[in-house]
Amino acid sequence: MTLRPLTSQERADALRKAAAARTTRATAKERLKAGDLTIAQIIGSAESDDAIARMRIVELLEALPGIGRVRAAAIMEQLGIAQSRRVRGLGIHQRRALVDFIDDKQPASPG
């Protein structure tokens, strides 16, 4: 099956939409790193925000302070979450397990 060629206007619209989605995801990760948002809040916002829903779980974990590529992979393996999984693709038990795991492991923020 071949896709029909896009008009220049359709291509420009798609590029704008993609850039907006990347900006939304980057902002969410920055706010998570700064402690302004929690994993639970980001996962909850995926219900209404398609850009967040398409974010990979590994990217979300790596945005947390103290979690890099290796720890993110280990956490996902421990929780039974595939490396390719996106926020939208998490089941209810995986969501709960992820939120509980992060809440238990992350130090409480002062304040």
C-alpha positions in Angstrom: 0.0 0.0 0.0 1.4 3.4 -1.0 0.5 6.6 0.6 -0.7 9.5 -1.5 1.8 12.3 -1.8 1.1 15.2 0.6 0.5 18.7 -0.7 3.0 21.3 0.5 0.3 22.7 2.8 -0.4 19.3 4.3 3.3 18.7 4.8 3.7 22.1 6.5 0.8 21.4 8.8 2.2 18.0 9.7 5.6 19.5 10.5 4.0 22.1 12.7 2.0 19.5 14.5 5.1 17.3 15.0 7.1 20.2 16.3 4.3 21.1 18.8 4.2 17.5 20.0 7.9 17.5 20.6 7.7 20.7 22.5 4.9 19.4 24.7 6.9 16.3 25.5 10.1 18.2 26.2 8.2 20.6 28.5 6.6 17.7 30.4 10.0 16.0 30.9 11.6 19.3 32.1 8.8 19.8 34.6 9.2 16.2 35.8 12.9 16.7 36.3 12.3 20.0 38.2 9.8 18.3 40.4 6.8 20.4 39.2 5.0 17.3 37.9 4.9 13.7 39.1 4.8 10.5 37.0 1.2 10.0 38.0 0.3 13.5 36.8 2.0 13.0 33.4 0.3 9.6 33.0 -3.0 11.1 33.9 -2.6 14.0 31.4 -2.1 11.4 28.6 -5.9 10.9 28.7 -6.4 14.3 27.1 -3.0 15.1 25.5 -2.1 13.0 22.5 1.5 14.2 22.5 2.0 12.9 26.1 0.2 9.7 25.3 2.8 9.0 22.6 5.8 9.6 24.8 7.9 6.5 25.4 8.1 5.3 29.0 11.9 5.0 28.9 12.1 8.7 28.0 9.8 9.5 30.9 11.9 7.5 33.4 15.2 9.0 32.0 13.8 12.5 32.7 13.7 11.7 36.4 16.7 12.9 38.4 19.2 10.0 39.1 17.7 7.7 36.5 19.7 7.1 33.3 19.4 4.7 30.4 20.6 1.6 32.4 18.4 2.2 35.5 15.4 3.0 33.3 15.8 -0.3 31.5 16.2 -2.2 34.8 13.0 -0.6 36.2 11.0 -1.4 33.1 12.2 -5.0 33.1 11.4 -5.3 36.8 7.9 -4.0 36.3 7.3 -6.1 33.1 7.1 -3.1 30.8 8.4 -3.5 27.2 11.2 -1.1 26.1 9.0 0.1 23.2 6.0 0.9 25.4 4.4 4.3 25.3 2.4 6.0 28.0 -0.9 5.3 26.1 0.0 1.6 25.9 0.4 1.0 29.6 -2.2 -1.2 31.2 -3.9 -0.2 34.5 -1.7 -2.5 36.5 1.5 -1.3 34.8 0.5 2.3 35.5 -0.1 1.6 39.1 3.1 -0.4 39.5 5.2 2.3 37.8 3.7 5.1 39.9 4.1 3.1 43.1 7.7 2.1 42.3 8.7 5.7 41.5 6.9 7.1 44.6 8.7 4.5 46.8 12.1 5.1 45.3 12.2 8.8 44.8 13.1 10.9 47.9 10.3 13.2 49.0 10.7 16.7 47.8 11.2 19.3 50.5 8.4 21.7 51.1 
